[in-house]
């Protein structure tokens, strides 16, 4: 696998719906919630406020997302909008980290007192910041961080805002020997004021597998979310009022209010979807997402379906849980025929679901 994660924080009301882990500790308030995205849609507001006694009450807010497998070299790309100035520690601090399989930070992007980014290896070393860049609060900036794990011969590199030349060039740094297993965002404060940032348009790449261009820097990227807008070639599931497609076009999940359902194995529901909002450009991956649950004991599996060129292609079967809705996702690095994705393919394909068992 090359692209291991894409995240735009759309179609959710809580970050846990996308299988992020969120922990908040200390004396204060957690304002974690959706916010306006970089290109419309949503971003995620990673903001907290410590207690009112300055210097006496602190908060720490962590947001963690694990990958399906570990790797020794990876890139994190993320758009960041900071709402307040941060330093490397003290009263206000934030970091973007790559973590090991235990969720412990291995390498972190931080900002110094001049608001210049640098890469930090806990217990080992710190890179030099770029001399000609200062992060201005209230603006979106796109960061791409590459980390290679190889003991004392490890490497780091930072690119910003789609630059083809590194702002922090390849630098030898010791990040230890523990493989990378995911990403983590952190906000800490102890000054009694709200502090935090918005994150959007995230991608992660495993540099040790696949081939260029999808196992290296992808540049300033965006995650577009498209929703059903009409019936597709197959309408076999039952709905609870209206048309099938408008039962599943929610920008935020609404539980049992609007649904489609079936108990007949093999039935497929397909939907025409909105177009992506860019007219051209590279499409590095497509991720299908659906919320589902089973209503009784016994095995039930469903899968995403992509219809391309008049044929249906079924994704990996997902075993459903009983009770609450759960989001199930699948990354399609190539189209169903094994070719690179394009804007035209995404806009003309149909997407849907199949009850497998």
Phi, psi and omega per residue, in radians:
X1 nan 2.512 3.097
X2 -1.897 -1.300 3.015
X3 -1.205 2.151 -3.084
X4 -1.906 -0.257 -3.101
X5 -2.754 2.355 2.889
X6 -2.282 2.457 -3.088
X7 -2.650 2.175 3.061
X8 -2.095 -0.049 3.090
X9 1.105 0.302 3.052
X10 -1.423 2.963 3.114
X11 0.824 0.687 3.028
X12 -2.445 2.725 3.011
X13 -1.997 -0.380 3.026
X14 -2.302 2.592 -3.070
X15 -1.208 -0.405 3.132
X16 -1.178 -0.394 3.117
X17 -1.123 -0.361 3.076
X18 -1.805 0.317 3.071
X19 1.134 0.517 2.919
X20 -1.473 2.601 3.029
X21 -1.757 2.231 -3.133
X22 -2.206 2.230 3.059
X23 -2.262 2.467 -3.114
X24 -2.339 2.168 -3.114
X25 -2.277 2.709 3.099
X26 1.880 -3.063 -3.117
X27 -1.689 1.841 -3.134
X28 2.931 -2.835 -3.062
X29 -2.108 2.437 3.122
X30 -1.781 2.025 -3.113
X31 -1.803 0.323 -3.118
X32 -1.011 2.174 -3.067
X33 -3.004 2.874 3.034
X34 -1.083 2.639 3.061
X35 -2.439 2.968 3.125
X36 -1.084 2.344 -3.089
X37 -1.409 3.007 -3.111
X38 -1.179 -0.623 3.126
X39 -2.155 0.792 -3.006
X40 1.456 -2.974 -3.083
X41 1.065 -2.516 -3.066
X42 -2.170 2.647 2.817
X43 -2.022 -3.058 3.050
X44 -2.037 2.222 -3.131
X45 -1.486 1.918 -3.120
X46 -1.827 1.267 -3.010
X47 -2.175 2.524 3.051
X48 -2.509 2.903 3.113
X49 -2.379 2.249 3.117
X50 -1.388 2.997 -3.120
X51 -1.111 2.930 -2.978
X52 -1.317 -0.233 3.125
X53 -1.533 1.821 -2.997
X54 -1.022 2.269 3.084
X55 1.415 -0.154 -3.080
X56 -1.842 -0.384 -3.103
X57 -2.165 2.231 -3.065
X58 -2.166 2.747 3.046
X59 -2.279 2.679 3.005
X60 -2.418 2.156 -3.070
X61 -2.129 2.143 -3.076
X62 -2.095 2.434 3.073
X63 -2.251 2.060 -2.995
X64 -2.202 2.400 3.062
X65 -2.328 2.122 -3.130
X66 -1.628 2.631 3.102
X67 -1.547 2.889 3.107
X68 -1.221 -0.332 3.136
X69 -2.689 2.738 3.117
X70 -1.466 2.871 3.122
X71 -2.678 2.845 3.121
X72 -1.753 -0.058 3.085
X73 -2.654 2.250 -3.059
X74 -2.640 2.819 3.063
X75 -2.184 2.343 2.975
X76 -1.929 2.168 3.009
X77 -1.989 2.320 -3.081
X78 -2.749 2.432 3.027
X79 -1.578 2.298 -3.078
X80 -2.190 2.296 3.031
X81 -2.114 1.883 -3.101
X82 -1.579 2.414 -3.133
X83 -1.753 -0.089 3.110
X84 -2.759 2.683 -3.114
X85 -1.199 2.492 -3.108
X86 -2.258 2.646 2.940
X87 -2.020 -2.983 -3.113
X88 -1.289 -0.257 -3.130
X89 -3.045 -2.864 3.104
X90 1.426 -2.421 -2.997
X91 -1.145 -0.605 3.124
X92 -2.372 2.263 -3.126
X93 -2.622 2.595 3.021
X94 -2.551 2.725 3.090
X95 -2.680 2.633 3.003
X96 -2.016 2.059 -2.966
X97 -2.156 2.620 2.831
X98 -1.729 2.314 -3.004
X99 -2.042 2.857 3.067
X100 -1.497 -3.049 -3.061
X101 -1.136 -0.329 3.100
X102 -1.565 -0.027 -3.137
X103 1.482 0.246 3.139
X104 -1.643 2.357 -3.099
X105 -1.072 2.265 3.088
X106 -1.831 -0.690 3.128
X107 -2.528 2.406 -3.041
X108 -2.338 2.458 2.954
X109 -1.632 2.170 3.138
X110 -2.288 -3.140 3.130
X111 -2.259 2.420 3.141
X112 -1.478 -3.063 -3.068
X113 -1.191 -0.267 3.045
X114 -1.647 0.130 3.139
X115 1.170 0.531 3.046
X116 -1.720 2.373 -3.118
X117 -1.305 2.578 3.022
X118 -2.604 2.839 -3.134
X119 -1.879 2.337 -3.014
X120 -2.128 2.353 3.052
X121 -1.957 1.885 -3.074
X122 -0.936 2.115 3.094
X123 1.469 -0.043 -3.078
X124 -2.139 -1.230 -2.983
X125 -2.779 3.024 3.113
X126 -2.341 2.371 3.093
X127 -1.379 2.868 3.028
X128 -1.393 2.462 3.107
X129 -1.374 2.753 3.026
X130 -1.162 2.433 -3.057
X131 -1.353 -0.354 -2.963
X132 -1.970 0.377 -3.139
X133 -2.397 2.260 3.030
X134 -2.207 2.247 3.133
X135 -1.305 2.074 3.093
X136 -1.561 2.189 3.085
X137 -1.126 2.628 3.135
X138 1.449 0.218 3.077
X139 -2.325 2.672 3.059
X140 -1.511 2.288 3.006
X141 -2.249 2.488 -3.107
X142 -1.855 2.125 -3.111
X143 -1.925 2.400 3.021
X144 -2.222 2.065 -3.057
X145 -2.027 2.151 3.065
X146 -1.871 2.284 3.115
X147 -2.230 2.294 3.056
X148 -2.069 2.242 3.135
X149 -1.659 2.093 3.117
X150 -2.861 0.800 -3.127
X151 1.020 -2.368 -3.128
X152 -1.190 -0.229 3.124
X153 -1.752 0.330 3.082
X154 -1.149 2.938 -3.088
X155 -2.413 2.685 2.957
X156 -2.389 2.740 3.121
X157 -2.755 2.505 3.136
X158 -2.322 2.299 2.997
X159 -2.171 2.589 -3.072
X160 -2.291 2.413 3.030
X161 0.988 0.646 3.034
X162 1.402 0.147 -3.123
X163 -1.084 2.440 3.097
X164 -1.459 -0.232 3.095
X165 -1.883 2.336 -3.058
X166 -1.163 2.386 3.035
X167 -1.363 -0.625 2.866
X168 -1.994 1.820 -3.069
X169 -1.147 2.944 -3.140
X170 -0.877 2.105 -3.051
X171 -2.235 2.308 3.090
X172 -1.254 2.188 3.096
X173 -2.549 2.566 3.126
X174 -1.595 1.933 3.077
X175 -1.877 0.312 -3.104
X176 1.379 -2.771 -3.076
X177 -2.150 -0.062 -3.131
X178 -1.263 2.281 -3.121
X179 -1.150 2.719 3.119
X180 -1.422 2.425 -3.077
X181 -2.279 -0.047 -3.124
X182 2.972 -2.910 -3.109
X183 -2.250 2.755 -3.137
X184 -2.605 2.337 3.064
X185 -1.936 2.469 -3.051
X186 -2.363 2.455 2.981
X187 -2.284 2.302 3.065
X188 -2.327 2.507 -3.111
X189 -2.709 2.664 3.063
X190 -2.582 0.521 -3.057
X191 -2.006 0.136 3.069
X192 1.375 0.074 -3.137
X193 -2.063 2.638 3.087
X194 -1.118 2.312 3.090
X195 -2.397 2.583 3.111
X196 2.850 -2.868 -3.092
X197 -2.743 2.850 3.014
X198 -1.808 2.503 3.084
X199 -2.161 2.489 -3.114
X200 -2.733 2.881 2.976
X201 0.923 0.979 -3.081
X202 -1.581 2.416 2.903
X203 -2.373 2.666 2.982
X204 -2.287 2.487 -3.113
X205 -2.249 2.353 2.970
X206 -1.564 1.941 -3.062
X207 -1.350 -0.151 -3.034
X208 -1.608 -0.094 -3.125
X209 -2.229 2.925 3.099
X210 1.198 -2.756 -3.090
X211 -2.569 2.885 3.108
X212 -1.062 2.557 0.161
X213 -1.648 0.086 -2.997
X214 -1.708 0.225 3.032
X215 -2.138 0.436 3.135
X216 -2.473 -2.876 -3.139
X217 -1.072 2.228 3.128
X218 -1.637 -0.153 -3.116
X219 1.448 3.130 3.109
X220 -1.029 1.926 -2.998
X221 -2.060 2.836 3.080
X222 -2.343 2.639 3.101
X223 -1.928 1.960 3.096
X224 -1.700 2.352 3.079
X225 -1.894 2.234 3.120
X226 -2.017 2.639 -3.031
X227 -2.219 2.730 3.076
X228 -1.020 2.423 3.107
X229 -2.225 -0.100 -3.120
X230 -3.040 3.007 -3.135
X231 -1.260 2.491 3.054
X232 -1.681 -2.783 -3.037
X233 -1.270 -0.269 -3.113
X234 -2.394 2.238 3.109
X235 -2.279 1.466 -3.001
X236 -1.966 -0.316 3.115
X237 -1.412 2.780 3.095
X238 -1.548 2.598 3.081
X239 -2.046 2.931 3.141
X240 -1.866 0.582 3.106
X241 2.244 2.421 -3.119
X242 1.419 -2.663 3.121
X243 -1.760 2.712 -3.132
X244 -0.982 -0.820 -3.046
X245 -1.110 -0.604 -3.111
X246 -1.466 -0.006 2.964
X247 -1.431 -0.300 -3.024
X248 -2.225 0.419 -3.107
X249 -1.801 0.328 -3.073
X250 -1.166 2.360 3.020
X251 -1.323 -0.409 3.020
X252 -2.293 2.299 -3.107
X253 -0.963 2.392 -3.114
X254 -2.064 0.466 3.073
X255 1.127 -2.308 -3.087
X256 -1.521 0.068 -3.058
X257 -1.116 -0.814 3.081
X258 -2.276 2.111 -3.057
X259 -2.567 2.843 2.796
X260 -2.098 2.650 -3.067
X261 -2.649 2.719 3.059
X262 -2.756 2.710 2.968
X263 -2.163 0.303 -3.097
X264 -1.866 1.905 3.136
X265 -1.042 2.397 3.120
X266 1.723 -0.253 -3.118
X267 -1.259 2.466 -3.054
X268 -2.176 2.387 3.004
X269 -2.091 2.149 -3.121
X270 -2.085 2.658 -3.067
X271 -2.406 2.422 2.833
X272 -1.257 2.472 -3.096
X273 -2.177 2.825 3.097
X274 -1.096 2.736 3.094
X275 -1.361 2.676 2.978
X276 -1.157 2.715 -2.942
X277 -1.522 0.011 3.045
X278 -1.901 2.540 -3.077
X279 -1.432 -0.403 -3.106
X280 -2.729 3.032 3.139
X281 2.213 3.014 -3.139
X282 -1.388 2.434 3.011
X283 -1.969 1.914 -3.019
X284 -1.406 -0.482 -3.139
X285 -2.939 2.782 3.021
X286 -2.142 2.340 3.098
X287 -2.053 2.136 3.048
X288 -1.592 2.453 -3.095
X289 -2.373 2.391 2.991
X290 -2.603 2.631 3.065
X291 -1.808 2.307 -3.073
X292 -2.711 2.824 3.026
X293 -2.689 2.807 2.975
X294 -1.754 2.799 -3.021
X295 -1.924 0.029 -3.141
X296 -2.737 2.982 3.092
X297 -1.158 2.850 -3.088
X298 1.868 2.896 -3.081
X299 -1.469 2.244 2.986
X300 -2.346 2.258 3.112
X301 -2.255 2.388 3.036
X302 -2.237 2.855 -3.100
X303 -2.518 2.651 3.011
X304 -1.255 2.633 3.109
X305 -2.255 2.368 2.984
X306 -2.058 2.234 3.089
X307 -1.823 2.076 -3.106
X308 -2.390 2.292 3.105
X309 1.069 0.556 3.099
X310 1.438 0.091 -3.141
X311 -2.186 2.596 3.107
X312 -1.658 2.393 3.094
X313 -2.163 2.133 -3.000
X314 -1.722 2.338 3.132
X315 -1.455 -2.857 -3.100
X316 -1.281 2.368 3.128
X317 -1.227 2.423 3.126
X318 -2.041 2.165 3.108
X319 -1.351 2.166 -3.024
X320 -1.452 2.620 3.031
X321 -1.663 2.835 -3.104
X322 -1.762 2.330 3.064
X323 1.993 -1.715 -3.072
X324 -1.519 2.692 3.055
X325 -1.197 2.499 3.097
X326 -2.261 2.481 3.070
X327 -1.472 2.366 3.070
X328 -2.120 2.273 -3.068
X329 -2.230 2.690 3.009
X330 -2.503 2.273 3.061
X331 -1.552 2.209 3.048
X332 -1.895 1.748 -3.098
X333 -1.241 -0.515 3.059
X334 -2.179 2.868 3.103
X335 -1.243 2.998 -3.054
X336 -1.039 -0.330 3.122
X337 -1.654 0.076 3.087
X338 1.509 0.220 3.122
X339 -1.810 2.918 3.121
X340 -1.143 2.539 3.054
X341 -1.241 2.769 3.020
X342 -2.513 2.856 3.080
X343 -1.043 -0.718 -3.134
X344 -1.066 -0.764 3.134
X345 -1.092 -0.792 3.141
X346 -1.068 -0.712 -3.075
X347 -1.284 -0.428 -3.102
X348 -1.758 -0.322 3.108
X349 -1.255 2.741 2.984
X350 -1.889 2.640 -3.093
X351 -2.254 2.570 -3.126
X352 -2.993 -2.733 -3.026
X353 -2.418 2.694 3.098
X354 -2.366 2.349 2.966
X355 -1.421 2.008 -3.085
X356 -1.454 -0.857 3.113
X357 -2.420 nan nan
